[in-house]
Each structure stands twice: as C-alpha cells, then as structure tokens.
C-alpha cells in the first residue's frame, strides 16, 4: 500500500470539530484531535507515520474504529501542535 492511499479524507462532523477546537466531551477531556477516513488495511502505526510525514507534526496517539462508511482514525496531536492548523491545511475550515 502506498502512503498516499492511507489517509483518504478528513471526516468532519460537529463532534469532530469540537475535538479539534478543544471543547471537552465525555470521552475526550481535551481537544487537539482530528478525524480521518483511512484505508481499511492501515494499522495505527502506519496511520501515525504517514500523518506525521504528510503534515509535519508529531502524533501522540491514534484511535481507530470501523463503521459502515469505512475505517475512522482519531488522531491526537502532541503538545505544541494544533489540530486546527492541520484542519486549515486540508480544507476543513
């Protein structure tokens, strides 16, 4: 699988926008997260590596879940990096 195939597109909902801005929710107490649809065969380490190289940021943690519309990756950025900045670069805002 090529690196360009791993991240398909950002997944934007009101809830995912709240995670980006840092609005606390029940599951995630802090923000700085961005959500992407990813290739079904991509694992957490592959998602982390590709995301760090593509957007030149550090990733703290990756969560994945599989839904009917595909595999979702919630990516928490490390301290000092902003999910809103990444969102601006991919056209979320």
C-alpha positions as CSV (number, residue, x, y, z in Angstrom):
1,X,0.0,0.0,0.0
2,X,1.3,3.4,-0.9
3,X,1.5,6.2,1.6
4,X,-0.9,8.3,-0.4
5,X,-3.6,5.6,-0.1
6,X,-3.6,5.5,3.7
7,X,-5.4,8.8,4.5
8,X,-8.5,9.1,2.4
9,X,-10.1,12.3,3.6
10,X,-10.9,14.3,6.8
11,X,-14.1,13.3,8.5
12,X,-16.0,16.4,9.5
13,X,-18.9,16.5,11.8
14,X,-19.9,18.9,14.6
15,X,-18.5,16.4,17.1
16,X,-15.2,16.1,15.3
17,X,-15.0,19.9,15.0
18,X,-15.4,20.2,18.8
19,X,-12.5,17.7,19.3
20,X,-10.3,19.9,17.1
21,X,-11.2,23.1,18.9
22,X,-10.6,21.6,22.4
23,X,-14.2,21.5,23.6
24,X,-14.3,18.9,26.3
25,X,-16.6,15.9,25.8
26,X,-17.4,12.9,28.0
27,X,-15.0,10.5,26.2
28,X,-12.2,13.0,25.3
29,X,-11.5,15.5,28.1
30,X,-9.2,17.6,26.0
31,X,-9.1,18.6,22.3
32,X,-6.4,18.8,19.7
33,X,-7.8,15.8,17.8
34,X,-8.6,15.4,14.1
35,X,-10.5,12.6,12.4
36,X,-9.8,11.0,9.1
37,X,-11.3,8.2,7.0
38,X,-8.4,5.8,6.3
39,X,-7.7,2.7,4.2
40,X,-9.3,-0.4,5.7
41,X,-5.9,-2.3,5.9
42,X,-4.0,0.6,7.5
43,X,-2.9,0.0,11.1
44,X,-2.3,2.5,13.9
45,X,1.4,2.7,13.4
46,X,1.1,3.2,9.6
47,X,-1.5,5.9,10.1
48,X,0.7,7.7,12.7
49,X,3.8,7.5,10.4
50,X,2.0,8.8,7.3
51,X,0.2,11.6,9.2
52,X,3.5,12.8,10.8
53,X,5.3,12.8,7.4
54,X,2.5,14.4,5.4
55,X,1.6,17.2,7.8
56,X,5.0,17.7,9.6
57,X,3.5,17.3,13.1
58,X,4.0,14.8,16.0
59,X,1.2,12.4,16.9
60,X,0.6,11.4,20.5
61,X,-2.0,8.7,20.0
62,X,-4.2,7.1,17.3
63,X,-7.6,5.5,17.9
64,X,-9.4,3.6,15.1
65,X,-12.9,2.3,14.7
66,X,-14.7,0.6,11.8
67,X,-18.1,1.8,10.8
68,X,-20.4,1.2,7.8
69,X,-18.9,4.1,5.9
70,X,-15.3,2.9,6.4
71,X,-12.4,2.9,8.9
72,X,-12.1,6.1,11.0
73,X,-8.9,7.2,12.7
74,X,-9.0,9.8,15.5
75,X,-5.5,11.3,15.7
76,X,-4.4,13.2,18.8
77,X,-1.5,15.6,18.1
78,X,1.3,16.1,20.6
79,X,1.8,19.1,22.7
80,X,2.8,22.2,20.7
81,X,1.0,21.2,17.5
82,X,-2.5,22.3,16.6
83,X,-5.3,20.2,15.0
84,X,-6.9,23.4,13.9
85,X,-3.8,24.3,11.8
86,X,-3.9,20.8,10.2
87,X,-7.6,21.3,9.5
88,X,-6.9,24.6,7.8
89,X,-4.3,22.9,5.5
90,X,-6.7,20.1,4.5
91,X,-9.7,22.5,3.9
92,X,-11.9,21.6,6.9
93,X,-12.5,25.3,7.7
